[in-house]
């Protein structure tokens, strides 16, 4: 067994998988990938044979006012190729969003180079960084100056972005009125979700699993400006205890969509 994990450590240095895999448990790893567009993929890797891993998880388009898409794919420690497909949970048929986006990466340590393509006929190369475990809140991601918008080299494509009419991405990202905090995180018995509103707003607060399914709705109401909090008892909408794993709190206001990750660790 020790020799096997020594071999795995050599083969999988590209993701440093041994940092997040426990030798005493099933070989399961969580990896957060943030690409140069500011998008995050939270992936769970499960080894099904030596050097080969299945990939599941989510890709988060909330930084562009979108939603969380479920992901499936594969990763090979031998070829150093990571491939996964994100599927739109609300098919749009290229009106504003693609239905399917495919990501292909060449992996070298924690730095990745790759490209994406979608079923609307659009694709682009980019770079990315992998981090073991947690993703940061989307609101904390800082894009490279000039990467998007009217002054950047990248031309917006309506199948890729969904922005308020007449605004470029730089203008859109300036107005992020919702900063979410979750305590405790990891959560064992409950999670208190707190956030502040700069102005009164209609708001929806929901919990999603990694496949993008609604786990629980905490609020659908109009709130005054100021600080607000809700307590989630780690139960589903049907009253059952949710299984251990990663979840997303997603807050929707008339200013945009904001999300933060929660780890349930019973």
Secondary structure, 3 states (H helix, E strand, C coil): CHHHHHHHHHHCCCCCHHHCCCCCCCCEEEEEEEECCCCEEEEEEEEEECCEEEEEEEEECHHHCCCEEEEEEEEECCCCEEEEEEECCCCCCCCCCCCEEEEEEEEECCEEEEEEEECCCCEEEEEEEEEECCCCCHHHCCCCCCCCCCCCCCCCCCCCCCCCCCCCHHHHHHCCCCCCEEECCCECCCEEEEEEECCCEEEEEEEECCCCCEEEEEEEEEECCEEEEEEECCECCCCCECCCEEEEEEEEECCEEEEEEEEECC
